[in-house]
Amino acid sequence: MSYNSVMPEAGWMNDLLNWIGAHSAWSGVIVFIIALTESLILVGILIPGIMVLLGIGALIALGALDFYTVWIAASAGAFAGDLISYLLGHKYREHLADMWPFRNYPKTLEQARDFIHKHGNKSVVLGRFIGPLRPVVPAVAGMLGMAPKRFLKIDIPACIAWAPAYLLPGMLFGASLEVASEYAGRLAMVLVVIAVIIGLSVWLFRLLYEAIARVSAHSLRRLIRWSRRHPLLGRPVSAMLDPTRPEALSLAMLGLSLLTTIVLLLLLVLLIPWGDQPLHLDQRVADLASALRSEMVDPLMITLYQLGRWRVLLFAAGVTLAWLLLQNRYKAAGHWLLAIAGGSILQLILTAILTAAPEVAGLTLDAGAPSSEIVLATTALGFFAVMEAADLRRIHRRWPYIIASLALILLSISRLYLGQDQLSTLTLGFLLGGSWTAIVGLAYRQRIRRIYKPIFASLVFFSGLILAVAYAANQQLKSGDSLYELPHQELSSSTSQWWQQDWQLLDKQRARVGSHPSRVFNLQYGGDIEQLKRQLIQAGWQESSSVGWMWPLKTLNPQPDTESLPIPGRDYLGRKETLKLLQPEATAANGHQRVVTLRLWAAGMSLNDSDEKVYLGQLITETLYPALKLFHYWRAEDLNPEELQILRENFAANGLEFQNTGELTLLRSGSNTRP
């Protein structure tokens, strides 16, 4: 299995990992160099060596590399890097901080110095496991005069323990994704996509937050100087941006955010009606979302989707409003009510304008209007973050915004996944909600003083939100609402046409990820599915046991079988199998238990001369394999031609007709005659 298939990363990192997997003899040298450079003073901050080591751990799990070789090489490389850094610090002492490039990072060196003063000898061990400090602590330990023998006595065991600690997550990741690719390739891909999006979003938000803070501070100083010179507007501006007020910088940041969101909102509003690029991008994102649909992921996404439901948000908003009133925070309650109600009204106005415009009159409402759920969610979560940030120290003010952003990202992913929104309408909703939040936030932060502890407000708001989400999700999942099901193709044919040629109109692959046997359809059945089930059970086939939520724990069974470790289901277009039957083999293959499985999914084709349907199927073997000597899983494998022919003849002996097309096997009830 290629590493690309389980973990998307930067192109050069993929190339490096694939090269290491293909040249395992060089793995020790490469791992040594990576661990060394990742441990060198300051160099390790710039080189993402840890990500490469996690990838190497995944290659170990996939059997491409030897664990002990990599362990020794990584430990030796880490020690070599630490030793070089320590010797540099020990030789130059305090002069090291004045040398290039170290003089450009005084804050990093100061943090490491404080860390060592606080933790003493333990800092060498702790620093090895803390990413930002790892490349700096050895050098600073040398600068502060730690004895060489003491450093070696502490650092060598730390390096030996560090290597497996950072390889093990990658090994578990690789092993689990190999298992997931067999049964839940879409689940694995969705989890990877969510993790990547959240990681990038948090990184981007922190970057933008710091950039906006710097620009806002600069703009604030310029506005203050301007206000002192302007005779007419200077007084109100100076009063609002008084540098002696603690809220001056926050007001400047909110003002800059407001200006940015309004500009982007206007650009997007103008771009959607007169340009087709947003619609093309919408379609590409929708296609990707539908390709990732999985029955195993749907409950999670339906739960996250409730974050944007009107009744959920209004319940949380109502609980928060009641709490603010009970705390006699009438001004805060008024701004909170204004934010929620005003955002909803603005969304309705903009929707009416967009849908009335001639250029978008031919489009559906969702094609040109902002997502009303996203507008309300952005307003509620965003303005609550503004209120929370106002009562926190400046160093902690980013966290309410990060939490609100993560909730909105998860909501957006769920809405795109379930096909309830398009990327352009989501973006419009974010910008409209963000603009209104900034407007009300400016008014709030200018008038409200810090008078309450934010922890209580957070408990009230998020408790109400979580309870409402849990209730709404439970009701939605119980109802079995088909609103979120993917539309399936509806084709019609006769039995003879399907048997002769129309079988070629149906999908050839179940999925695009996973091993070849688990992806490809190699069978089609036309007829009564219940009749087929009865015939095969009479012939010795067995129904598969249900998997259940305890299945992950059952994989730890040291001696599993089909009863103690049921074979999980697979999805096609977000739906599970219509039929899954097993035929256990009397003897094991290569020491592993092996069963033949038949899986059938509705193909979306009806046979108009018999009122029956066509089903797409997989006729393969499932073999039980251990992974990392910790758990077991079933791996899909192709039947060899002789085994496949024997099964076809057994089908014929049990009243079924078969046809070998070369690509797959066609089955139908024996009551039908060949054309």
VEXTI-699031 format. One record per residue (C-alpha): residue number from 0; x, y, z. Coordinates in nm, 2 decimals, m for minus. Layout:
<recs>
NUM,X,Y,Z;
...
</recs>
This chain:
<recs>
0,0.00,0.00,0.00;
1,0.14,0.34,m0.09;
2,0.17,0.59,0.19;
3,m0.01,0.84,m0.04;
4,m0.33,0.63,0.00;
5,m0.35,0.67,0.37;
6,m0.22,1.01,0.45;
7,m0.22,1.32,0.23;
8,0.08,1.55,0.29;
9,0.32,1.79,0.12;
10,0.45,1.66,m0.21;
11,0.81,1.64,m0.11;
12,0.72,1.45,0.21;
13,0.52,1.20,0.01;
14,0.81,1.15,m0.23;
15,1.06,1.10,0.06;
16,0.84,0.85,0.25;
17,0.77,0.65,m0.07;
18,1.14,0.65,m0.15;
19,1.22,0.53,0.20;
20,0.97,0.25,0.17;
21,1.11,0.15,m0.17;
22,1.48,0.16,m0.04;
23,1.44,0.00,0.30;
24,1.82,m0.07,0.31;
25,1.88,0.30,0.34;
26,1.61,0.36,0.60;
27,1.85,0.36,0.89;
28,2.07,0.63,0.73;
29,1.78,0.85,0.63;
30,1.61,0.82,0.97;
31,1.94,0.90,1.14;
32,1.98,1.22,0.93;
33,1.62,1.32,0.99;
34,1.64,1.27,1.37;
35,1.97,1.46,1.38;
36,1.85,1.76,1.18;
37,1.52,1.77,1.38;
38,1.72,1.79,1.70;
39,1.98,2.06,1.60;
40,1.94,2.40,1.77;
41,1.68,2.61,1.58;
42,1.70,2.39,1.27;
43,1.45,2.15,1.42;
44,1.20,2.43,1.44;
45,1.21,2.49,1.07;
46,1.22,2.12,0.96;
47,0.90,1.91,1.02;
48,1.10,1.60,1.12;
49,0.83,1.48,1.36;
50,0.58,1.45,1.07;
51,0.83,1.25,0.88;
52,0.89,1.02,1.18;
53,0.51,0.97,1.21;
54,0.51,0.88,0.84;
55,0.79,0.63,0.89;
56,0.60,0.48,1.18;
57,0.31,0.42,0.94;
58,0.56,0.25,0.70;
59,0.67,0.02,0.98;
60,0.31,m0.08,1.04;
61,0.26,m0.15,0.67;
62,0.56,m0.38,0.68;
63,0.79,m0.17,0.46;
64,1.05,m0.10,0.74;
65,1.20,m0.28,1.04;
66,1.10,m0.13,1.37;
67,1.43,m0.20,1.56;
68,1.65,m0.07,1.28;
69,1.45,0.26,1.28;
70,1.44,0.28,1.66;
71,1.82,0.25,1.68;
72,1.88,0.50,1.39;
73,1.63,0.75,1.53;
74,1.77,0.74,1.88;
75,2.13,0.77,1.76;
76,2.03,1.06,1.53;
77,1.85,1.24,1.81;
78,2.15,1.20,2.05;
79,2.39,1.33,1.78;
80,2.18,1.64,1.73;
81,2.14,1.70,2.10;
82,2.52,1.66,2.15;
83,2.61,1.90,1.87;
84,2.36,2.16,2.01;
85,2.50,2.11,2.37;
86,2.86,2.15,2.25;
87,2.78,2.47,2.07;
88,2.61,2.61,2.38;
89,2.89,2.48,2.61;
90,3.16,2.64,2.39;
91,3.01,2.98,2.32;
92,2.80,3.02,2.64;
93,2.62,3.35,2.65;
94,2.79,3.47,2.33;
95,2.58,3.21,2.14;
96,2.27,3.44,2.18;
97,2.45,3.72,2.00;
98,2.55,3.50,1.70;
99,2.36,3.46,1.38;
100,2.10,3.31,1.34;
101,2.04,3.27,1.71;
102,2.02,3.64,1.78;
103,1.70,3.64,1.57;
104,1.52,3.42,1.82;
105,1.58,3.58,2.16;
106,1.23,3.48,2.28;
107,1.29,3.11,2.21;
108,1.62,3.11,2.39;
109,1.47,3.29,2.68;
110,1.18,3.04,2.71;
111,1.43,2.75,2.71;
112,1.64,2.93,2.98;
113,1.33,2.98,3.20;
114,1.23,2.62,3.14;
115,1.57,2.49,3.26;
116,1.58,2.72,3.57;
117,1.23,2.59,3.66;
118,1.28,2.22,3.60;
119,1.66,2.17,3.65;
120,1.79,1.83,3.52;
121,1.44,1.72,3.43;
122,1.43,1.98,3.16;
123,1.66,1.78,2.94;
124,1.42,1.49,2.95;
125,1.10,1.70,2.93;
126,1.24,1.92,2.65;
127,1.31,1.61,2.43;
128,0.93,1.54,2.43;
129,0.81,1.91,2.39;
130,0.83,2.01,2.02;
131,0.92,2.38,2.04;
132,1.18,2.33,2.31;
133,1.34,2.01,2.18;
134,1.59,2.18,1.94;
135,1.68,2.45,2.20;
136,1.71,2.30,2.54;
137,2.04,2.11,2.49;
138,2.21,2.42,2.36;
139,2.08,2.64,2.65;
140,2.18,2.36,2.89;
141,2.54,2.40,2.76;
142,2.51,2.78,2.78;
143,2.42,2.76,3.14;
144,2.71,2.53,3.22;
145,2.55,2.19,3.28;
146,2.83,1.94,3.33;
147,2.89,1.71,3.02;
148,2.86,1.39,3.22;
149,2.54,1.50,3.37;
150,2.40,1.59,3.03;
151,2.50,1.26,2.88;
152,2.36,1.06,3.17;
153,2.02,1.23,3.12;
154,2.00,1.27,2.74;
155,2.10,0.92,2.63;
156,1.80,0.75,2.80;
157,1.57,1.03,2.69;
158,1.67,0.98,2.33;
159,1.62,0.60,2.35;
160,1.27,0.65,2.50;
161,1.18,0.94,2.26;
162,1.22,0.74,1.93;
163,0.95,0.48,2.00;
164,0.72,0.74,2.16;
165,0.71,0.93,1.83;
166,0.71,0.62,1.61;
167,0.43,0.44,1.79;
168,0.15,0.69,1.69;
169,0.25,0.66,1.33;
170,0.26,0.28,1.36;
171,m0.09,0.28,1.51;
172,m0.21,0.52,1.25;
173,m0.07,0.31,0.96;
174,m0.21,m0.01,1.10;
175,m0.55,0.14,1.18;
176,m0.58,0.30,0.83;
177,m0.48,m0.03,0.67;
178,m0.78,m0.19,0.86;
179,m1.00,0.11,0.78;
180,m0.92,0.10,0.41;
181,m1.05,m0.26,0.40;
182,m1.39,m0.18,0.55;
183,m1.43,0.19,0.59;
184,m1.21,0.36,0.33;
185,m1.44,0.66,0.32;
186,m1.44,0.68,0.70;
187,m1.06,0.69,0.70;
188,m1.05,0.95,0.43;
189,m1.32,1.16,0.61;
190,m1.12,1.15,0.93;
191,m0.80,1.25,0.75;
192,m0.98,1.53,0.57;
193,m1.13,1.66,0.89;
194,m0.80,1.64,1.08;
195,m0.62,1.82,0.80;
196,m0.88,2.09,0.77;
197,m0.89,2.15,1.14;
198,m0.51,2.16,1.17;
199,m0.48,2.40,0.88;
200,m0.76,2.62,1.01;
201,m0.62,2.65,1.36;
202,m0.28,2.73,1.22;
203,m0.43,2.99,0.97;
204,m0.65,3.14,1.24;
205,m0.36,3.20,1.48;
206,m0.16,3.34,1.19;
207,m0.44,3.58,1.09;
208,m0.51,3.67,1.45;
209,m0.16,3.78,1.51;
210,m0.14,3.96,1.17;
211,m0.47,4.14,1.24;
212,m0.34,4.23,1.59;
213,m0.02,4.38,1.45;
214,m0.20,4.57,1.17;
215,m0.47,4.69,1.41;
216,m0.21,4.82,1.65;
217,m0.04,5.01,1.37;
218,m0.37,5.14,1.24;
219,m0.47,5.23,1.59;
220,m0.16,5.45,1.64;
221,m0.22,5.62,1.30;
222,m0.59,5.69,1.38;
223,m0.50,5.84,1.72;
224,m0.25,6.07,1.55;
225,m0.51,6.17,1.29;
226,m0.78,6.22,1.55;
227,m0.56,6.47,1.74;
228,m0.52,6.68,1.42;
229,m0.88,6.66,1.28;
230,m1.10,6.94,1.42;
231,m1.44,6.79,1.35;
232,m1.42,6.40,1.37;
233,m1.12,6.39,1.59;
234,m1.31,6.41,1.92;
235,m1.55,6.11,1.88;
236,m1.28,5.90,1.72;
237,m1.03,5.99,1.99;
238,m1.29,5.90,2.26;
239,m1.35,5.56,2.10;
240,m0.98,5.48,2.04;
241,m0.84,5.63,2.36;
242,m0.51,5.44,2.41;
243,m0.56,5.45,2.79;
244,m0.87,5.23,2.75;
245,m0.79,4.85,2.75;
246,m1.05,4.79,2.48;
247,m0.88,5.02,2.22;
248,m0.69,4.75,2.04;
249,m0.99,4.51,2.05;
250,m1.20,4.78,1.89;
251,m0.94,4.84,1.62;
252,m0.92,4.46,1.55;
253,m1.30,4.43,1.53;
254,m1.31,4.73,1.30;
255,m1.05,4.59,1.07;
256,m1.23,4.25,1.07;
257,m1.56,4.43,0.98;
258,m1.39,4.61,0.69;
259,m1.24,4.29,0.56;
260,m1.56,4.08,0.58;
261,m1.76,4.36,0.41;
262,m1.52,4.38,0.12;
263,m1.51,4.00,0.07;
264,m1.88,3.98,0.10;
265,m1.94,4.24,m0.17;
266,m1.68,4.07,m0.40;
267,m1.85,3.74,m0.36;
268,m2.20,3.88,m0.40;
269,m2.09,4.04,m0.73;
270,m1.89,3.73,m0.84;
271,m2.16,3.47,m0.80;
272,m2.43,3.62,m1.03;
273,m2.19,3.72,m1.31;
274,m1.93,3.45,m1.29;
275,m1.94,3.07,m1.33;
276,m1.62,2.98,m1.14;
277,m1.79,2.97,m0.79;
278,m2.05,2.74,m0.93;
279,m1.79,2.51,m1.09;
280,m1.60,2.50,m0.75;
281,m1.93,2.43,m0.58;
282,m1.98,2.13,m0.80;
283,m1.63,2.00,m0.75;
284,m1.66,2.02,m0.37;
285,m2.01,1.86,m0.39;
286,m1.87,1.57,m0.59;
287,m1.59,1.52,m0.34;
288,m1.83,1.52,m0.05;
289,m2.06,1.26,m0.22;
290,m1.75,1.04,m0.29;
291,m1.67,1.04,0.08;
292,m2.03,0.94,0.19;
293,m2.03,0.64,0.43;
294,m2.29,0.49,0.65;
295,m2.04,0.48,0.93;
296,m1.98,0.86,0.90;
297,m2.34,0.97,0.86;
298,m2.44,0.96,1.23;
299,m2.14,1.18,1.32;
300,m2.21,1.43,1.04;
301,m2.59,1.44,1.13;
302,m2.49,1.52,1.49;
303,m2.26,1.80,1.38;
304,m2.52,1.93,1.14;
305,m2.75,2.01,1.44;
306,m2.51,2.29,1.54;
307,m2.67,2.50,1.27;
308,m3.03,2.41,1.33;
309,m3.25,2.71,1.42;
310,m3.41,2.55,1.72;
311,m3.07,2.43,1.86;
312,m2.91,2.78,1.84;
313,m3.22,2.96,1.96;
314,m3.24,2.73,2.26;
315,m2.88,2.80,2.35;
316,m2.93,3.17,2.28;
317,m3.24,3.17,2.49;
318,m3.07,3.00,2.79;
319,m2.78,3.25,2.77;
320,m3.02,3.54,2.74;
321,m3.21,3.43,3.05;
322,m2.88,3.39,3.24;
323,m2.76,3.74,3.14;
324,m3.09,3.88,3.26;
325,m3.07,3.69,3.59;
326,m2.72,3.84,3.64;
327,m2.86,4.19,3.58;
328,m2.64,4.23,3.27;
329,m2.91,4.41,3.08;
330,m2.68,4.58,2.83;
331,m2.51,4.25,2.75;
332,m2.85,4.09,2.71;
333,m2.96,4.36,2.48;
334,m2.65,4.33,2.26;
335,m2.69,3.95,2.26;
336,m3.06,3.98,2.15;
337,m2.96,4.23,1.89;
338,m2.69,4.01,1.75;
339,m2.92,3.70,1.71;
340,m3.22,3.89,1.58;
341,m3.03,4.13,1.36;
342,m2.83,3.86,1.19;
343,m3.14,3.67,1.10;
344,m3.31,3.98,0.96;
345,m3.01,4.07,0.75;
346,m2.99,3.72,0.60;
347,m3.35,3.74,0.50;
348,m3.30,4.08,0.33;
349,m2.99,3.97,0.14;
350,m3.16,3.65,0.03;
351,m3.45,3.85,m0.11;
352,m3.22,4.09,m0.29;
353,m3.01,3.81,m0.45;
354,m3.31,3.59,m0.56;
355,m3.48,3.90,m0.71;
356,m3.18,3.99,m0.92;
357,m3.23,3.90,m1.29;
358,m2.88,3.74,m1.31;
359,m2.96,3.49,m1.05;
360,m3.34,3.45,m1.11;
361,m3.27,3.13,m1.30;
362,m3.07,2.97,m1.02;
363,m3.21,2.79,m0.71;
364,m3.23,2.98,m0.38;
365,m2.92,2.80,m0.25;
366,m2.72,2.89,m0.55;
367,m2.72,3.26,m0.48;
368,m2.83,3.32,m0.12;
369,m2.62,3.29,0.19;
370,m2.68,2.99,0.41;
371,m2.93,3.10,0.68;
372,m2.81,2.84,0.92;
373,m2.44,2.95,0.88;
374,m2.54,3.31,0.93;
375,m2.72,3.24,1.25;
376,m2.44,3.00,1.37;
377,m2.17,3.25,1.29;
378,m2.35,3.53,1.47;
379,m2.43,3.32,1.78;
380,m2.09,3.16,1.82;
381,m1.90,3.46,1.70;
382,m2.07,3.72,1.92;
383,m2.04,3.49,2.22;
384,m1.67,3.47,2.15;
385,m1.66,3.85,2.15;
386,m1.83,3.86,2.49;
387,m1.60,3.60,2.63;
388,m1.29,3.76,2.49;
389,m1.38,4.09,2.65;
390,m1.35,3.93,3.00;
391,m1.02,3.75,2.94;
392,m0.67,3.87,2.97;
393,m0.52,3.98,2.63;
394,m0.29,3.67,2.61;
395,m0.60,3.44,2.63;
396,m0.84,3.63,2.41;
397,m0.77,3.42,2.09;
398,m0.91,3.10,2.25;
399,m1.29,3.19,2.23;
400,m1.24,3.27,1.87;
401,m1.05,2.95,1.80;
402,m1.33,2.74,1.97;
403,m1.60,2.93,1.77;
404,m1.40,2.88,1.45;
405,m1.36,2.50,1.51;
406,m1.74,2.46,1.58;
407,m1.82,2.65,1.25;
408,m1.57,2.44,1.06;
409,m1.72,2.12,1.18;
410,m2.07,2.25,1.10;
411,m1.95,2.35,0.75;
412,m1.80,2.01,0.69;
413,m2.12,1.84,0.79;
414,m2.34,2.06,0.57;
415,m2.11,2.00,0.27;
416,m2.09,1.63,0.34;
417,m2.47,1.59,0.37;
418,m2.53,1.80,0.06;
419,m2.72,2.07,0.24;
420,m2.51,2.36,0.13;
421,m2.26,2.47,m0.14;
422,m1.92,2.62,m0.07;
423,m2.02,2.96,m0.21;
424,m2.34,2.98,0.01;
425,m2.14,2.88,0.31;
426,m1.88,3.15,0.24;
427,m2.16,3.41,0.20;
428,m2.31,3.30,0.52;
429,m1.98,3.33,0.71;
430,m1.91,3.67,0.57;
431,m2.26,3.81,0.64;
432,m2.26,3.66,0.99;
433,m1.91,3.78,1.05;
434,m1.99,4.13,0.93;
435,m2.29,4.16,1.16;
436,m2.10,4.01,1.45;
437,m1.82,4.27,1.41;
438,m2.08,4.56,1.40;
439,m2.25,4.45,1.72;
440,m1.92,4.35,1.87;
441,m1.78,4.70,1.81;
442,m2.08,4.85,1.99;
443,m2.06,4.60,2.27;
444,m1.69,4.63,2.34;
445,m1.72,5.01,2.34;
446,m1.99,5.02,2.60;
447,m1.95,4.71,2.82;
448,m1.70,4.68,3.11;
449,m1.55,4.36,3.24;
450,m1.79,4.26,3.52;
451,m1.83,3.89,3.52;
452,m1.64,3.56,3.51;
453,m1.65,3.41,3.16;
454,m1.63,3.05,3.29;
455,m2.00,3.06,3.41;
456,m2.12,3.21,3.08;
457,m1.94,2.94,2.89;
458,m2.09,2.67,3.10;
459,m2.44,2.81,3.04;
460,m2.41,2.86,2.67;
461,m2.22,2.54,2.58;
462,m2.43,2.33,2.81;
463,m2.74,2.45,2.64;
464,m2.59,2.40,2.30;
465,m2.47,2.05,2.37;
466,m2.80,1.94,2.52;
467,m2.99,2.08,2.23;
468,m2.76,1.92,1.98;
469,m2.78,1.58,2.16;
470,m3.16,1.59,2.17;
471,m3.20,1.71,1.80;
472,m2.95,1.45,1.68;
473,m3.12,1.17,1.87;
474,m3.46,1.27,1.72;
475,m3.31,1.30,1.37;
476,m3.13,0.96,1.38;
477,m3.44,0.79,1.53;
478,m3.67,0.93,1.26;
479,m3.46,0.77,0.98;
480,m3.51,1.08,0.77;
481,m3.41,1.02,0.41;
482,m3.33,1.39,0.36;
483,m2.96,1.32,0.39;
484,m2.95,1.01,0.17;
485,m2.76,1.05,m0.16;
486,m2.97,1.03,m0.47;
487,m2.93,0.71,m0.65;
488,m2.95,0.65,m1.02;
489,m3.28,0.50,m1.14;
490,m3.24,0.29,m1.46;
491,m3.48,0.06,m1.62;
492,m3.42,m0.25,m1.84;
493,m3.56,m0.59,m1.92;
494,m3.41,m0.91,m1.80;
495,m3.28,m1.01,m2.14;
496,m3.13,m0.66,m2.21;
497,m2.96,m0.65,m1.88;
498,m2.82,m1.00,m1.93;
499,m2.69,m0.92,m2.28;
500,m2.56,m0.56,m2.26;
501,m2.71,m0.33,m2.00;
502,m2.50,m0.47,m1.72;
503,m2.23,m0.25,m1.87;
504,m2.42,0.06,m1.77;
505,m2.37,0.00,m1.40;
506,m2.08,0.10,m1.17;
507,m1.77,m0.10,m1.19;
508,m1.63,0.01,m0.85;
509,m1.77,0.04,m0.51;
510,m1.51,0.29,m0.38;
511,m1.19,0.46,m0.48;
512,m0.99,0.37,m0.17;
513,m0.89,0.04,m0.02;
514,m0.75,m0.28,m0.17;
515,m0.85,m0.39,m0.52;
516,m1.09,m0.68,m0.40;
517,m1.27,m0.44,m0.16;
518,m1.32,m0.18,m0.43;
519,m1.42,m0.36,m0.74;
520,m1.76,m0.52,m0.83;
521,m1.71,m0.86,m0.98;
522,m2.07,m0.99,m0.98;
523,m2.42,m0.87,m1.07;
524,m2.75,m1.04,m0.97;
525,m3.09,m0.98,m1.13;
526,m3.39,m1.12,m0.94;
527,m3.56,m1.16,m0.61;
528,m3.30,m1.10,m0.33;
529,m3.50,m1.30,m0.07;
530,m3.52,m1.60,m0.30;
531,m3.14,m1.59,m0.36;
532,m3.09,m1.57,0.01;
533,m3.30,m1.88,0.08;
534,m3.13,m2.07,m0.20;
535,m2.78,m2.00,m0.08;
536,m2.86,m2.06,0.29;
537,m3.00,m2.40,0.19;
538,m2.67,m2.46,0.01;
539,m2.47,m2.40,0.32;
540,m2.41,m2.03,0.32;
541,m2.44,m1.84,0.65;
542,m2.57,m1.50,0.75;
543,m2.30,m1.27,0.89;
544,m2.33,m1.17,1.26;
545,m2.39,m0.80,1.33;
546,m2.09,m0.60,1.41;
547,m2.21,m0.36,1.69;
548,m2.03,m0.09,1.87;
549,m1.81,m0.34,2.06;
550,m1.63,m0.45,1.74;
551,m1.31,m0.24,1.80;
552,m1.27,m0.42,2.14;
553,m1.33,m0.76,1.98;
554,m1.03,m0.71,1.75;
555,m0.81,m0.75,2.06;
556,m0.92,m1.11,2.09;
557,m0.61,m1.32,2.06;
558,m0.79,m1.61,1.88;
559,m1.08,m1.46,1.69;
560,m1.32,m1.62,1.44;
561,m1.63,m1.52,1.24;
562,m1.84,m1.54,1.56;
563,m1.62,m1.36,1.80;
564,m1.50,m1.11,1.54;
565,m1.77,m1.05,1.28;
566,m1.68,m0.93,0.93;
567,m1.78,m0.56,0.91;
568,m2.00,m0.43,0.64;
569,m1.90,m0.20,0.35;
570,m2.07,0.09,0.19;
571,m2.17,0.18,m0.16;
572,m2.29,0.54,m0.22;
573,m2.34,0.57,0.16;
574,m2.56,0.26,0.20;
575,m2.47,m0.07,0.35;
576,m2.52,m0.41,0.18;
577,m2.86,m0.54,0.11;
578,m2.73,m0.89,0.15;
579,m2.41,m1.03,0.31;
580,m2.35,m1.41,0.33;
581,m2.05,m1.62,0.43;
582,m1.91,m1.96,0.34;
583,m1.65,m2.06,0.59;
584,m1.37,m2.28,0.45;
585,m1.29,m2.61,0.62;
586,m0.91,m2.55,0.61;
587,m0.72,m2.23,0.68;
588,m0.50,m2.07,0.42;
589,m0.14,m1.99,0.52;
590,m0.23,m2.05,0.88;
591,m0.50,m1.78,0.88;
592,m0.88,m1.83,0.89;
593,m1.04,m1.77,0.56;
594,m1.40,m1.73,0.45;
595,m1.58,m1.66,0.12;
596,m1.81,m1.36,0.13;
597,m2.09,m1.25,m0.10;
598,m2.21,m0.89,m0.07;
599,m2.49,m0.73,m0.27;
600,m2.59,m0.37,m0.30;
601,m2.89,m0.22,m0.48;
602,m2.77,m0.10,m0.83;
603,m3.05,0.14,m0.91;
604,m3.18,m0.06,m1.20;
605,m3.52,m0.22,m1.22;
606,m3.62,m0.51,m1.45;
607,m3.95,m0.39,m1.60;
608,m4.06,m0.74,m1.72;
609,m4.04,m0.90,m1.37;
610,m4.07,m0.62,m1.12;
611,m3.74,m0.72,m0.98;
612,m3.41,m0.54,m0.93;
613,m3.04,m0.57,m1.02;
614,m2.78,m0.58,m0.75;
615,m2.41,m0.51,m0.77;
616,m2.19,m0.76,m0.58;
617,m1.86,m0.87,m0.46;
618,m1.76,m1.24,m0.44;
619,m1.43,m1.25,m0.26;
620,m1.25,m1.41,0.03;
621,m1.18,m1.25,0.37;
622,m0.87,m1.36,0.56;
623,m0.80,m1.30,0.92;
624,m0.46,m1.12,0.98;
625,m0.29,m0.99,1.29;
626,m0.17,m0.62,1.30;
627,0.13,m0.52,1.53;
628,0.05,m0.83,1.74;
629,m0.21,m0.62,1.91;
630,m0.53,m0.68,1.71;
631,m0.68,m0.88,1.42;
632,m0.87,m0.77,1.11;
633,m1.03,m0.93,0.80;
634,m0.85,m0.85,0.47;
635,m1.03,m0.88,0.14;
636,m0.85,m1.09,m0.12;
637,m0.94,m1.20,m0.47;
638,m1.05,m1.56,m0.55;
639,m0.83,m1.74,m0.79;
640,m0.99,m1.85,m1.12;
641,m1.03,m2.21,m1.01;
642,m1.21,m2.11,m0.69;
643,m1.43,m1.87,m0.88;
644,m1.53,m2.13,m1.13;
645,m1.62,m2.38,m0.85;
646,m1.85,m2.12,m0.69;
647,m2.02,m2.05,m1.03;
648,m2.08,m2.42,m1.07;
649,m2.22,m2.44,m0.72;
650,m2.46,m2.15,m0.80;
651,m2.58,m2.34,m1.11;
652,m2.63,m2.66,m0.90;
653,m2.85,m2.46,m0.67;
654,m3.09,m2.33,m0.93;
655,m2.91,m2.02,m1.05;
656,m2.79,m1.93,m1.40;
657,m2.45,m1.76,m1.45;
658,m2.26,m1.59,m1.73;
659,m1.89,m1.51,m1.73;
660,m1.85,m1.18,m1.91;
661,m1.48,m1.17,m1.86;
662,m1.51,m0.86,m1.63;
663,m1.76,m1.01,m1.39;
664,m2.01,m1.29,m1.32;
665,m2.38,m1.24,m1.40;
666,m2.63,m1.43,m1.19;
667,m3.01,m1.47,m1.23;
668,m3.28,m1.71,m1.11;
669,m3.29,m2.04,m1.29;
670,m3.66,m1.98,m1.38;
671,m3.54,m1.73,m1.64;
672,m3.42,m1.88,m1.97;
673,m3.13,m1.76,m2.17;
674,m3.22,m1.53,m2.46;
</recs>
